Amino acid sequence: MKKILTILFIAIIVIAGIFFFTSSQNFMENIVKDIDVSEIKLSDIGYNSNMYYYEKLSDSQKKCYRAIAKGIMELKENITVQVTKEENYDIIKDDIDIALAALLADYPDAFYIGDKYEIGSLNIINTKILNLKLDYTSKNKAEIQNMAAKMNDELDKISSRLVDAKSNYEKELLIHDILAKDIAYYNYEDVNNIPFIKHTAYSALVDKSAVCDGMTKAFQIALNKNGIESIFVTGETEGVAHAWCKVKIDNDYYNVDLTSDKTLNAENTDLIVHSYFNVTDKEILNTHKIDKNDQLPSCTATKYNYYIFNNYTISTLDNFQYKLNQIVQKQKAEPLLEVNITGINNVPEKLVEALYNINFNRFKTNNITSMQYNKINNNYIVIK
């Protein structure tokens, strides 16, 4: 009896060993090979990422970034990275985390990658393997390609409206205004229960509905597709997680918060403002917090700020009445009056008096001596 039990035990050990070795081989075969960054293409949308976040990574993180990119291109649910004896397991685990975040920031067109993932580990024959398990919203390649084609159609429509733009600034402004008018901000009751799709560029471009990061990703893709470099930025505003872009115009970076520029009046999508169009870090930090600001390019230039570039500014050196009248005439066709006013006291009273004197919006005709306005930083916005 003992002999039979011993034979059975040995047989079980042998079978388990064979199974383990075979499984280990299969697992090892699934380790994603390295690729060149020029091969990265996460969707069929025709644009080139500037890969800003990739360039900021360490060599180890870049290796993880490329491995994850190749795995996503093959729609692998499990993406594995081998840790050598010379490498620290915990550091590589953190590197995978950082690399995935960088990849998704560089490639906002990867709309089919869910927001949940797991990083696990396995020891195989003196080798440690780290496994990244992704959550795809779809693993059907044909479905993903069909969705990407719909996004591309919408992006092509935007590009067709830029043919008369003479500069990157004009393209940027047109893209900003087109998206701000087309996309409805998705209203939610609980920030933790926002459908994942509303965080994507697909929902912003195709469904015309998204929250801030979805809108920002759509803006980022449209800019990049039309030859304007941009960077996805995260942070906070009013204590709530938020996203916007840093846009490169003539070698200088500017902050652009598309979401904040379209939320002046949610019931009227034509009321687009430009209070956060090409602003400095100093200005945006009045109302926003920026994550990892030390890793991002500084925004200090003012040349292409909306108000400065268009001369929609009034300061202590100006004749208030005369300058305001000039701005009103320039914005005659707009549904809003937008003006930046700095260094002047009692602005609301001066604004009412000056607008009354020029009969703005028939103030004098109708004997209107008060008005409603919004103030964002030093920008005064009056609805006509």
PEGI-V373924 format. One record per residue. N is the residue number from 0. RES is the residue in three letters. PSI is psi in radians with two decimals (* if undefined). BURIAL is I if it has 16 or more other C-alpha atoms within 10 Angstrom, else O. D_LAST is the distance of its C-alpha to the last C-alpha in whole Angstrom. Layout:
n=N res=RES psi=PSI burial=BURIAL d_last=D_LAST
n=N res=RES psi=PSI burial=BURIAL d_last=D_LAST
//
This chain:
n=0 res=MET psi=-0.76 burial=O d_last=98
n=1 res=LYS psi=-0.67 burial=O d_last=97
n=2 res=LYS psi=-0.71 burial=O d_last=97
n=3 res=ILE psi=-0.77 burial=O d_last=95
n=4 res=LEU psi=-0.69 burial=O d_last=92
n=5 res=THR psi=-0.76 burial=O d_last=92
n=6 res=ILE psi=-0.76 burial=O d_last=92
n=7 res=LEU psi=-0.75 burial=O d_last=89
n=8 res=PHE psi=-0.78 burial=O d_last=87
n=9 res=ILE psi=-0.70 burial=O d_last=88
n=10 res=ALA psi=-0.73 burial=O d_last=87
n=11 res=ILE psi=-0.73 burial=O d_last=83
n=12 res=ILE psi=-0.78 burial=O d_last=83
n=13 res=VAL psi=-0.82 burial=O d_last=84
n=14 res=ILE psi=-0.76 burial=O d_last=81
n=15 res=ALA psi=-0.70 burial=O d_last=79
n=16 res=GLY psi=-0.76 burial=O d_last=79
n=17 res=ILE psi=-0.77 burial=O d_last=79
n=18 res=PHE psi=-0.77 burial=O d_last=76
n=19 res=PHE psi=-0.78 burial=O d_last=74
n=20 res=PHE psi=-0.75 burial=O d_last=75
n=21 res=THR psi=-0.79 burial=O d_last=74
n=22 res=SER psi=-0.71 burial=O d_last=70
n=23 res=SER psi=-0.75 burial=I d_last=70
n=24 res=GLN psi=-0.81 burial=O d_last=71
n=25 res=ASN psi=-0.73 burial=O d_last=68
n=26 res=PHE psi=-0.77 burial=O d_last=66
n=27 res=MET psi=-0.61 burial=I d_last=67
n=28 res=GLU psi=-0.43 burial=O d_last=66
n=29 res=ASN psi=-0.01 burial=O d_last=62
n=30 res=ILE psi=2.21 burial=I d_last=62
n=31 res=VAL psi=2.23 burial=I d_last=59
n=32 res=LYS psi=2.74 burial=O d_last=60
n=33 res=ASP psi=2.65 burial=I d_last=58
n=34 res=ILE psi=2.87 burial=O d_last=56
n=35 res=ASP psi=2.49 burial=O d_last=54
n=36 res=VAL psi=-0.45 burial=O d_last=51
n=37 res=SER psi=-0.27 burial=O d_last=50
n=38 res=GLU psi=-0.16 burial=O d_last=51
n=39 res=ILE psi=2.14 burial=I d_last=48
n=40 res=LYS psi=1.82 burial=I d_last=46
n=41 res=LEU psi=-0.18 burial=I d_last=45
n=42 res=SER psi=3.10 burial=I d_last=43
n=43 res=ASP psi=0.36 burial=I d_last=43
n=44 res=ILE psi=2.27 burial=I d_last=40
n=45 res=GLY psi=1.44 burial=O d_last=40
n=46 res=TYR psi=2.79 burial=I d_last=39
n=47 res=ASN psi=2.20 burial=I d_last=41
n=48 res=SER psi=2.52 burial=I d_last=40
n=49 res=ASN psi=-0.08 burial=I d_last=41
n=50 res=MET psi=0.76 burial=I d_last=42
n=51 res=TYR psi=-0.82 burial=I d_last=41
n=52 res=TYR psi=-0.54 burial=I d_last=43
n=53 res=TYR psi=-0.77 burial=I d_last=46
n=54 res=GLU psi=-0.29 burial=O d_last=47
n=55 res=LYS psi=-0.08 burial=O d_last=46
n=56 res=LEU psi=2.78 burial=I d_last=49
n=57 res=SER psi=2.98 burial=O d_last=53
n=58 res=ASP psi=-0.71 burial=O d_last=55
n=59 res=SER psi=-0.76 burial=O d_last=56
n=60 res=GLN psi=-0.62 burial=I d_last=52
n=61 res=LYS psi=-0.69 burial=I d_last=52
n=62 res=LYS psi=-0.78 burial=I d_last=55
n=63 res=CYS psi=-0.75 burial=I d_last=53
n=64 res=TYR psi=-0.85 burial=I d_last=50
n=65 res=ARG psi=-0.69 burial=I d_last=52
n=66 res=ALA psi=-0.76 burial=I d_last=54
n=67 res=ILE psi=-0.74 burial=I d_last=51
n=68 res=ALA psi=-0.79 burial=I d_last=50
n=69 res=LYS psi=-0.72 burial=I d_last=53
n=70 res=GLY psi=-0.74 burial=I d_last=53
n=71 res=ILE psi=-0.71 burial=I d_last=50
n=72 res=MET psi=-0.50 burial=I d_last=50
n=73 res=GLU psi=0.11 burial=O d_last=53
n=74 res=LEU psi=0.65 burial=I d_last=51
n=75 res=LYS psi=2.28 burial=I d_last=54
n=76 res=GLU psi=-0.62 burial=I d_last=54
n=77 res=ASN psi=2.10 burial=I d_last=56
n=78 res=ILE psi=2.12 burial=I d_last=56
n=79 res=THR psi=2.52 burial=I d_last=58
n=80 res=VAL psi=2.23 burial=I d_last=59
n=81 res=GLN psi=2.37 burial=I d_last=63
n=82 res=VAL psi=2.11 burial=I d_last=63
n=83 res=THR psi=2.96 burial=O d_last=66
n=84 res=LYS psi=-0.50 burial=O d_last=69
n=85 res=GLU psi=-0.23 burial=O d_last=67
n=86 res=GLU psi=2.63 burial=O d_last=64
n=87 res=ASN psi=2.16 burial=O d_last=62
n=88 res=TYR psi=-0.85 burial=I d_last=61
n=89 res=ASP psi=-0.65 burial=O d_last=59
n=90 res=ILE psi=-0.74 burial=O d_last=57
n=91 res=ILE psi=-0.65 burial=I d_last=57
n=92 res=LYS psi=-0.77 burial=I d_last=56
n=93 res=ASP psi=-0.64 burial=O d_last=53
n=94 res=ASP psi=-0.68 burial=I d_last=52
n=95 res=ILE psi=-0.77 burial=I d_last=52
n=96 res=ASP psi=-0.87 burial=I d_last=49
n=97 res=ILE psi=-0.71 burial=I d_last=47
n=98 res=ALA psi=-0.72 burial=I d_last=48
n=99 res=LEU psi=-0.78 burial=I d_last=46
n=100 res=ALA psi=-0.72 burial=O d_last=43
n=101 res=ALA psi=-0.75 burial=I d_last=43
n=102 res=LEU psi=-0.79 burial=I d_last=44
n=103 res=LEU psi=-0.49 burial=I d_last=41
n=104 res=ALA psi=-0.61 burial=I d_last=39
n=105 res=ASP psi=-0.50 burial=I d_last=40
n=106 res=TYR psi=1.35 burial=I d_last=40
n=107 res=PRO psi=-0.15 burial=I d_last=37
n=108 res=ASP psi=-0.07 burial=I d_last=38
n=109 res=ALA psi=1.09 burial=I d_last=41
n=110 res=PHE psi=-0.23 burial=I d_last=39
n=111 res=TYR psi=0.07 burial=I d_last=42
n=112 res=ILE psi=2.06 burial=I d_last=43
n=113 res=GLY psi=3.06 burial=I d_last=43
n=114 res=ASP psi=0.06 burial=O d_last=42
n=115 res=LYS psi=2.42 burial=O d_last=46
n=116 res=TYR psi=2.82 burial=O d_last=49
n=117 res=GLU psi=2.53 burial=O d_last=52
n=118 res=ILE psi=2.04 burial=I d_last=54
n=119 res=GLY psi=-3.13 burial=O d_last=58
n=120 res=SER psi=2.80 burial=I d_last=61
n=121 res=LEU psi=2.35 burial=O d_last=65
n=122 res=ASN psi=2.16 burial=O d_last=68
n=123 res=ILE psi=1.96 burial=O d_last=70
n=124 res=ILE psi=1.08 burial=O d_last=73
n=125 res=ASN psi=0.29 burial=O d_last=72
n=126 res=THR psi=2.32 burial=O d_last=69
n=127 res=LYS psi=2.27 burial=I d_last=66
n=128 res=ILE psi=2.23 burial=I d_last=63
n=129 res=LEU psi=2.36 burial=I d_last=60
n=130 res=ASN psi=2.14 burial=I d_last=58
n=131 res=LEU psi=2.05 burial=I d_last=54
n=132 res=LYS psi=2.01 burial=I d_last=53
n=133 res=LEU psi=2.75 burial=I d_last=50
n=134 res=ASP psi=1.80 burial=I d_last=48
n=135 res=TYR psi=2.43 burial=I d_last=47
n=136 res=THR psi=-0.40 burial=O d_last=44
n=137 res=SER psi=2.42 burial=O d_last=46
n=138 res=LYS psi=0.21 burial=O d_last=50
n=139 res=ASN psi=1.88 burial=O d_last=50
n=140 res=LYS psi=-0.68 burial=O d_last=49
n=141 res=ALA psi=-0.68 burial=O d_last=48
n=142 res=GLU psi=-0.76 burial=O d_last=45
n=143 res=ILE psi=-0.76 burial=I d_last=44
n=144 res=GLN psi=-0.66 burial=O d_last=44
n=145 res=ASN psi=-0.73 burial=O d_last=43
n=146 res=MET psi=-0.70 burial=I d_last=40
n=147 res=ALA psi=-0.65 burial=I d_last=40
n=148 res=ALA psi=-0.68 burial=I d_last=40
n=149 res=LYS psi=-0.71 burial=I d_last=37
n=150 res=MET psi=-0.76 burial=I d_last=35
n=151 res=ASN psi=-0.68 burial=I d_last=36
n=152 res=ASP psi=-0.77 burial=O d_last=35
n=153 res=GLU psi=-0.68 burial=O d_last=31
n=154 res=LEU psi=-0.66 burial=I d_last=32
n=155 res=ASP psi=-0.63 burial=O d_last=33
n=156 res=LYS psi=-0.71 burial=O d_last=30
n=157 res=ILE psi=-0.83 burial=I d_last=28
n=158 res=SER psi=-0.62 burial=I d_last=30
n=159 res=SER psi=-0.36 burial=O d_last=30
n=160 res=ARG psi=0.06 burial=O d_last=27
n=161 res=LEU psi=0.09 burial=I d_last=28
n=162 res=VAL psi=-0.50 burial=O d_last=30
n=163 res=ASP psi=-0.05 burial=O d_last=28
n=164 res=ALA psi=2.30 burial=O d_last=27
n=165 res=LYS psi=-0.16 burial=O d_last=29
n=166 res=SER psi=2.90 burial=O d_last=30
n=167 res=ASN psi=-0.56 burial=I d_last=30
n=168 res=TYR psi=-0.80 burial=I d_last=26
n=169 res=GLU psi=-0.69 burial=O d_last=25
n=170 res=LYS psi=-0.81 burial=I d_last=26
n=171 res=GLU psi=-0.78 burial=I d_last=25
n=172 res=LEU psi=-0.75 burial=I d_last=22
n=173 res=LEU psi=-0.78 burial=I d_last=22
n=174 res=ILE psi=-0.77 burial=I d_last=24
n=175 res=HIS psi=-0.87 burial=I d_last=21
n=176 res=ASP psi=-0.65 burial=I d_last=18
n=177 res=ILE psi=-0.87 burial=I d_last=21
n=178 res=LEU psi=-0.70 burial=I d_last=22
n=179 res=ALA psi=-0.63 burial=I d_last=19
n=180 res=LYS psi=-0.60 burial=I d_last=18
n=181 res=ASP psi=-0.58 burial=I d_last=21
n=182 res=ILE psi=2.20 burial=I d_last=23
n=183 res=ALA psi=2.36 burial=I d_last=22
n=184 res=TYR psi=2.22 burial=I d_last=23
n=185 res=TYR psi=1.99 burial=I d_last=26
n=186 res=ASN psi=2.34 burial=O d_last=26
n=187 res=TYR psi=2.73 burial=O d_last=29
n=188 res=GLU psi=-0.61 burial=O d_last=31
n=189 res=ASP psi=2.08 burial=O d_last=34
n=190 res=VAL psi=-0.44 burial=O d_last=33
n=191 res=ASN psi=-0.14 burial=O d_last=37
n=192 res=ASN psi=0.42 burial=O d_last=37
n=193 res=ILE psi=2.23 burial=O d_last=34
n=194 res=PRO psi=2.39 burial=O d_last=36
n=195 res=PHE psi=-0.68 burial=I d_last=37
n=196 res=ILE psi=-0.50 burial=I d_last=36
n=197 res=LYS psi=-0.17 burial=I d_last=32
n=198 res=HIS psi=0.05 burial=I d_last=33
n=199 res=THR psi=2.73 burial=I d_last=34
n=200 res=ALA psi=-0.52 burial=I d_last=32
n=201 res=TYR psi=-0.85 burial=I d_last=34
n=202 res=SER psi=-0.68 burial=I d_last=32
n=203 res=ALA psi=-0.81 burial=I d_last=28
n=204 res=LEU psi=-0.71 burial=I d_last=29
n=205 res=VAL psi=-0.86 burial=I d_last=31
n=206 res=ASP psi=-0.20 burial=O d_last=30
n=207 res=LYS psi=0.62 burial=I d_last=26
n=208 res=SER psi=2.28 burial=I d_last=27
n=209 res=ALA psi=2.91 burial=I d_last=28
n=210 res=VAL psi=-3.03 burial=I d_last=28
n=211 res=CYS psi=-0.74 burial=I d_last=27
n=212 res=ASP psi=-0.57 burial=I d_last=30
n=213 res=GLY psi=-0.73 burial=I d_last=30
n=214 res=MET psi=-0.72 burial=I d_last=27
n=215 res=THR psi=-0.71 burial=I d_last=28
n=216 res=LYS psi=-0.70 burial=I d_last=31
n=217 res=ALA psi=-0.74 burial=I d_last=30
n=218 res=PHE psi=-0.78 burial=I d_last=28
n=219 res=GLN psi=-0.83 burial=I d_last=31
n=220 res=ILE psi=-0.79 burial=I d_last=33
n=221 res=ALA psi=-0.71 burial=I d_last=30
n=222 res=LEU psi=-0.91 burial=I d_last=31
n=223 res=ASN psi=-0.66 burial=I d_last=34
n=224 res=LYS psi=-0.45 burial=I d_last=35
n=225 res=ASN psi=0.43 burial=I d_last=33
n=226 res=GLY psi=0.32 burial=O d_last=35
n=227 res=ILE psi=2.10 burial=I d_last=33
n=228 res=GLU psi=2.44 burial=I d_last=35
n=229 res=SER psi=2.77 burial=I d_last=33
n=230 res=ILE psi=2.35 burial=I d_last=34
n=231 res=PHE psi=2.24 burial=I d_last=34
n=232 res=VAL psi=2.42 burial=I d_last=33
n=233 res=THR psi=2.77 burial=I d_last=34
n=234 res=GLY psi=-2.49 burial=I d_last=33
n=235 res=GLU psi=2.67 burial=I d_last=31
n=236 res=THR psi=2.31 burial=I d_last=28
n=237 res=GLU psi=0.63 burial=O d_last=28
n=238 res=GLY psi=0.11 burial=O d_last=31
n=239 res=VAL psi=2.45 burial=O d_last=31
n=240 res=ALA psi=2.44 burial=O d_last=32
n=241 res=HIS psi=2.84 burial=I d_last=30
n=242 res=ALA psi=2.56 burial=I d_last=30
n=243 res=TRP psi=-3.02 burial=I d_last=28
n=244 res=CYS psi=2.67 burial=I d_last=29
n=245 res=LYS psi=2.20 burial=I d_last=31
n=246 res=VAL psi=2.38 burial=I d_last=30
n=247 res=LYS psi=2.03 burial=I d_last=33
n=248 res=ILE psi=2.12 burial=I d_last=31
n=249 res=ASP psi=0.85 burial=O d_last=34
n=250 res=ASN psi=0.09 burial=O d_last=36
n=251 res=ASP psi=2.54 burial=I d_last=34
n=252 res=TYR psi=2.55 burial=I d_last=32
n=253 res=TYR psi=2.56 burial=I d_last=29
n=254 res=ASN psi=2.37 burial=I d_last=27
n=255 res=VAL psi=2.03 burial=I d_last=25
n=256 res=ASP psi=1.59 burial=I d_last=24
n=257 res=LEU psi=-0.75 burial=I d_last=22
n=258 res=THR psi=-0.83 burial=I d_last=22
n=259 res=SER psi=-0.49 burial=I d_last=20
n=260 res=ASP psi=-0.19 burial=I d_last=17
n=261 res=LYS psi=0.07 burial=I d_last=17
n=262 res=THR psi=0.34 burial=I d_last=17
n=263 res=LEU psi=-0.75 burial=I d_last=14
n=264 res=ASN psi=1.74 burial=O d_last=13
n=265 res=ALA psi=-0.37 burial=O d_last=16
n=266 res=GLU psi=-0.24 burial=O d_last=15
n=267 res=ASN psi=1.75 burial=O d_last=13
n=268 res=THR psi=-0.17 burial=I d_last=15
n=269 res=ASP psi=-0.26 burial=I d_last=12
n=270 res=LEU psi=1.33 burial=I d_last=10
n=271 res=ILE psi=2.27 burial=I d_last=13
n=272 res=VAL psi=3.04 burial=I d_last=13
n=273 res=HIS psi=0.54 burial=I d_last=16
n=274 res=SER psi=-0.41 burial=I d_last=17
n=275 res=TYR psi=0.60 burial=I d_last=21
n=276 res=PHE psi=1.89 burial=I d_last=21
n=277 res=ASN psi=1.06 burial=I d_last=24
n=278 res=VAL psi=2.79 burial=I d_last=25
n=279 res=THR psi=2.90 burial=I d_last=28
n=280 res=ASP psi=-0.71 burial=I d_last=30
n=281 res=LYS psi=-0.72 burial=O d_last=30
n=282 res=GLU psi=-0.77 burial=I d_last=26
n=283 res=ILE psi=-0.46 burial=I d_last=26
n=284 res=LEU psi=-0.13 burial=O d_last=29
n=285 res=ASN psi=-0.49 burial=O d_last=27
n=286 res=THR psi=-0.18 burial=O d_last=26
n=287 res=HIS psi=2.76 burial=I d_last=28
n=288 res=LYS psi=2.44 burial=I d_last=32
n=289 res=ILE psi=2.17 burial=I d_last=34
n=290 res=ASP psi=2.42 burial=O d_last=37
n=291 res=LYS psi=0.83 burial=O d_last=40
n=292 res=ASN psi=-0.48 burial=O d_last=38
n=293 res=ASP psi=-0.29 burial=O d_last=41
n=294 res=GLN psi=-0.08 burial=O d_last=42
n=295 res=LEU psi=2.70 burial=I d_last=38
n=296 res=PRO psi=2.50 burial=O d_last=38
n=297 res=SER psi=2.52 burial=I d_last=36
n=298 res=CYS psi=1.76 burial=I d_last=32
n=299 res=THR psi=-0.31 burial=O d_last=32
n=300 res=ALA psi=2.62 burial=I d_last=31
n=301 res=THR psi=-0.11 burial=I d_last=28
n=302 res=LYS psi=-0.77 burial=I d_last=28
n=303 res=TYR psi=0.28 burial=I d_last=26
n=304 res=ASN psi=2.41 burial=I d_last=23
n=305 res=TYR psi=-0.80 burial=I d_last=20
n=306 res=TYR psi=-0.70 burial=I d_last=18
n=307 res=ILE psi=-0.80 burial=O d_last=22
n=308 res=PHE psi=-0.66 burial=O d_last=23
n=309 res=ASN psi=0.05 burial=O d_last=20
n=310 res=ASN psi=0.76 burial=O d_last=20
n=311 res=TYR psi=0.75 burial=I d_last=17
n=312 res=THR psi=2.57 burial=I d_last=19
n=313 res=ILE psi=2.28 burial=I d_last=19
n=314 res=SER psi=-3.10 burial=O d_last=23
n=315 res=THR psi=-0.39 burial=O d_last=25
n=316 res=LEU psi=-0.12 burial=O d_last=27
n=317 res=ASP psi=2.66 burial=O d_last=24
n=318 res=ASN psi=1.90 burial=O d_last=23
n=319 res=PHE psi=-0.89 burial=I d_last=20
n=320 res=GLN psi=-0.80 burial=I d_last=18
n=321 res=TYR psi=-0.80 burial=O d_last=19
n=322 res=LYS psi=-0.71 burial=I d_last=18
n=323 res=LEU psi=-0.73 burial=I d_last=15
n=324 res=ASN psi=-0.69 burial=I d_last=15
n=325 res=GLN psi=-0.76 burial=O d_last=16
n=326 res=ILE psi=-0.73 burial=I d_last=14
n=327 res=VAL psi=-0.75 burial=I d_last=11
n=328 res=GLN psi=-0.68 burial=O d_last=13
n=329 res=LYS psi=-0.54 burial=O d_last=14
n=330 res=GLN psi=0.41 burial=O d_last=11
n=331 res=LYS psi=-0.64 burial=O d_last=10
n=332 res=ALA psi=-0.06 burial=O d_last=10
n=333 res=GLU psi=2.61 burial=O d_last=9
n=334 res=PRO psi=-0.16 burial=O d_last=6
n=335 res=LEU psi=2.73 burial=I d_last=6
n=336 res=LEU psi=2.13 burial=I d_last=7
n=337 res=GLU psi=2.22 burial=I d_last=11
n=338 res=VAL psi=2.41 burial=I d_last=13
n=339 res=ASN psi=2.17 burial=I d_last=17
n=340 res=ILE psi=2.13 burial=I d_last=18
n=341 res=THR psi=2.57 burial=O d_last=22
n=342 res=GLY psi=0.32 burial=O d_last=25
n=343 res=ILE psi=2.35 burial=O d_last=23
n=344 res=ASN psi=2.78 burial=O d_last=24
n=345 res=ASN psi=0.79 burial=O d_last=21
n=346 res=VAL psi=-0.83 burial=O d_last=18
n=347 res=PRO psi=-0.77 burial=O d_last=16
n=348 res=GLU psi=-0.77 burial=O d_last=18
n=349 res=LYS psi=-0.66 burial=O d_last=17
n=350 res=LEU psi=-0.81 burial=I d_last=14
n=351 res=VAL psi=-0.81 burial=I d_last=13
n=352 res=GLU psi=-0.79 burial=I d_last=16
n=353 res=ALA psi=-0.72 burial=I d_last=15
n=354 res=LEU psi=-0.62 burial=I d_last=11
n=355 res=TYR psi=-0.74 burial=I d_last=13
n=356 res=ASN psi=-0.56 burial=O d_last=16
n=357 res=ILE psi=0.14 burial=I d_last=14
n=358 res=ASN psi=0.68 burial=O d_last=12
n=359 res=PHE psi=2.28 burial=I d_last=8
n=360 res=ASN psi=0.51 burial=O d_last=6
n=361 res=ARG psi=0.58 burial=O d_last=10
n=362 res=PHE psi=-0.89 burial=I d_last=10
n=363 res=LYS psi=-0.74 burial=O d_last=14
n=364 res=THR psi=-0.70 burial=O d_last=14
n=365 res=ASN psi=0.17 burial=O d_last=14
n=366 res=ASN psi=0.80 burial=O d_last=15
n=367 res=ILE psi=2.09 burial=O d_last=13
n=368 res=THR psi=0.25 burial=O d_last=14
n=369 res=SER psi=2.84 burial=O d_last=13
n=370 res=MET psi=2.82 burial=O d_last=10
n=371 res=GLN psi=2.38 burial=O d_last=10
n=372 res=TYR psi=2.79 burial=I d_last=10
n=373 res=ASN psi=2.46 burial=O d_last=12
n=374 res=LYS psi=2.07 burial=O d_last=15
n=375 res=ILE psi=1.97 burial=I d_last=17
n=376 res=ASN psi=-2.12 burial=O d_last=20
n=377 res=ASN psi=0.33 burial=O d_last=19
n=378 res=ASN psi=2.22 burial=I d_last=16
n=379 res=TYR psi=2.23 burial=I d_last=13
n=380 res=ILE psi=2.10 burial=I d_last=10
n=381 res=VAL psi=2.22 burial=I d_last=6
n=382 res=ILE psi=2.27 burial=O d_last=4
n=383 res=LYS psi=* burial=O d_last=0
//
